[in-house]
Amino acid sequence: MNLSTNKKIVLVFALAVTCIGIASTPAPANDLSAHLGYYFDSEAVSLGFGMLTGLTDNHPRWFFNPNAEMIVGDSDMAAFNFDFHYDFAANQDLTFWAGAGPGLYLIDQPFDDDLEVGLNLLAGFGKQTGSVRPFIQGKAVVMDNSEATLAVGLRF
């Protein structure tokens, strides 16, 4: 992507805020994740990485899930997501969650780059036990060029 200096500064700032948020969260445990996804409206494939961390010991079903994605298609994108979700079945082998969070989307267009703020609405389910836990998650991104995406991944 050919990014302007201002957009590079915004992306570095977003990554720094994500790292500070992860480091300062009083969490019982942190999990790393990697996922592959598909953006239906853009007909684009994504590769993402993230972290899942509990918010507090007092509320074990609430999670912060910052993540970043590279999306490759007709218009390439980079996304920084600051998602939160609630686990509905926290004491079973499989869990279902729903959540939301803001996202920064840098869209690389043929003659211009565009930075958009979106609202992520997400739901998913996955395995809770084991050292490697598969998951699947659907997400609607509400922004000027709204998107629907589906991702499969692993937490470890």
C-alpha positions as CSV (number, residue, x, y, z in Angstrom):
1,M,0.0,0.0,0.0
2,N,1.1,3.5,-0.8
3,L,0.3,5.4,2.4
4,S,0.6,9.1,3.2
5,T,2.7,10.2,6.2
6,N,-0.5,11.2,8.2
7,K,-2.1,7.8,7.6
8,K,1.1,6.0,8.7
9,I,1.0,8.1,11.9
10,V,-2.6,7.1,12.5
11,L,-1.8,3.4,12.0
12,V,1.2,3.5,14.3
13,F,-0.9,5.3,16.9
14,A,-3.7,2.7,16.6
15,L,-1.2,-0.1,17.1
16,A,0.4,1.6,20.1
17,V,-3.1,2.1,21.7
18,T,-3.8,-1.6,21.1
19,C,-0.5,-2.6,22.7
20,I,-1.0,-0.3,25.7
21,G,-4.6,-1.6,26.2
22,I,-3.4,-5.2,26.2
23,A,-0.6,-4.5,28.6
24,S,-2.7,-2.5,31.0
25,T,-5.7,-4.9,31.2
26,P,-5.9,-6.7,34.5
27,A,-6.6,-10.0,32.9
28,P,-6.5,-13.5,34.3
29,A,-5.1,-14.9,31.0
30,N,-4.2,-13.8,27.5
31,D,-4.6,-15.9,24.3
32,L,-3.1,-15.2,20.9
33,S,-5.0,-15.9,17.8
34,A,-4.6,-16.1,14.0
35,H,-7.4,-16.2,11.5
36,L,-8.2,-16.4,7.8
37,G,-11.3,-14.6,6.5
38,Y,-13.4,-13.5,3.6
39,Y,-14.9,-10.0,3.0
40,F,-18.0,-10.6,0.9
41,D,-18.7,-7.1,-0.4
42,S,-15.1,-6.5,-1.4
43,E,-14.6,-10.1,-2.5
44,A,-11.3,-10.0,-0.5
45,V,-9.4,-12.5,1.6
46,S,-8.0,-11.5,5.0
47,L,-5.2,-12.7,7.3
48,G,-5.4,-11.5,10.9
49,F,-3.8,-11.8,14.3
50,G,-5.1,-10.8,17.7
51,M,-5.2,-11.3,21.4
52,L,-8.1,-12.4,23.6
53,T,-7.9,-11.2,27.2
54,G,-10.4,-11.3,30.0
55,L,-11.5,-7.9,31.3
56,T,-11.4,-8.8,35.0
57,D,-11.6,-11.8,37.4
58,N,-14.9,-10.4,38.6
59,H,-16.5,-10.6,35.1
60,P,-15.0,-13.8,33.5
61,R,-17.4,-13.7,30.6
62,W,-16.4,-10.3,29.2
63,F,-13.4,-10.2,26.8
64,F,-11.3,-7.6,25.0
65,N,-10.2,-8.8,21.6
66,P,-7.9,-6.3,19.8
67,N,-6.8,-7.6,16.4
68,A,-5.3,-6.5,13.1
69,E,-6.0,-7.7,9.6
70,M,-4.6,-7.3,6.1
71,I,-7.4,-7.6,3.5
72,V,-6.4,-8.3,-0.1
73,G,-8.9,-7.8,-3.0
74,D,-9.9,-5.2,-5.5
75,S,-9.2,-2.6,-2.9
76,D,-6.7,-3.7,-0.3
77,M,-7.3,-2.8,3.3
78,A,-5.6,-2.8,6.7
79,A,-7.8,-3.0,9.7
80,F,-7.2,-2.4,13.4
81,N,-10.1,-3.6,15.5
82,F,-10.8,-3.0,19.2
83,D,-13.5,-5.5,19.8
84,F,-15.3,-6.5,23.0
85,H,-17.5,-9.6,23.4
86,Y,-19.5,-11.5,26.0
87,D,-19.3,-15.3,26.2
88,F,-22.7,-16.9,26.8
89,A,-21.6,-20.4,27.7
90,A,-18.4,-19.8,29.7
91,N,-18.5,-23.1,31.6
92,Q,-18.8,-25.5,28.7
93,D,-16.4,-26.9,26.1
94,L,-17.9,-24.8,23.4
95,T,-18.8,-21.2,23.8
96,F,-20.9,-18.7,21.9
97,W,-20.2,-15.0,21.9
98,A,-21.5,-11.7,20.6
99,G,-20.0,-8.3,20.8
100,A,-19.0,-5.0,19.2
101,G,-16.2,-2.5,18.9
102,P,-14.7,0.2,16.9
103,G,-12.4,-0.4,13.9
104,L,-10.0,1.7,11.9
105,Y,-10.0,0.7,8.2
106,L,-7.3,2.0,5.8
107,I,-8.6,1.4,2.3
108,D,-6.1,1.5,-0.5
109,Q,-7.9,2.7,-3.6
110,P,-6.3,3.1,-7.1
111,F,-6.0,6.9,-6.9
112,D,-6.4,7.6,-3.2
113,D,-6.2,6.1,0.3
114,D,-9.2,6.4,2.6
115,L,-9.2,6.0,6.4
116,E,-12.6,5.1,7.8
117,V,-13.8,4.4,11.3
118,G,-16.3,1.6,11.5
119,L,-18.4,-0.2,14.0
120,N,-17.9,-3.9,14.2
121,L,-20.8,-6.1,15.2
122,L,-19.7,-9.7,15.7
123,A,-20.8,-13.1,16.8
124,G,-19.0,-16.4,16.9
125,F,-18.4,-19.7,18.6
126,G,-15.4,-21.8,19.4
127,K,-13.7,-24.4,21.6
128,Q,-12.8,-23.2,25.1
129,T,-10.5,-26.0,26.3
130,G,-7.2,-27.3,25.0
131,S,-3.9,-25.7,24.0
132,V,-5.2,-25.0,20.4
133,R,-8.8,-23.9,20.1
134,P,-10.5,-23.4,16.7
135,F,-13.2,-20.7,16.3
136,I,-15.4,-19.2,13.7
137,Q,-16.7,-15.6,13.7
138,G,-19.0,-13.5,11.6
139,K,-18.8,-9.8,11.6
140,A,-20.7,-6.9,10.1
141,V,-18.6,-3.7,9.7
142,V,-20.8,-0.6,9.6
143,M,-19.1,2.3,7.7
144,D,-19.4,4.2,4.5
145,N,-18.7,1.0,2.5
146,S,-20.1,-1.5,4.9
147,E,-18.8,-5.1,4.9
148,A,-19.8,-8.6,6.0
149,T,-17.0,-11.0,6.8
150,L,-16.6,-14.5,8.0
151,A,-13.4,-15.8,9.6
152,V,-12.0,-19.1,10.9
153,G,-9.1,-19.3,13.2
154,L,-7.1,-20.7,16.1
155,R,-6.5,-19.5,19.6
156,F,-3.4,-20.7,21.5
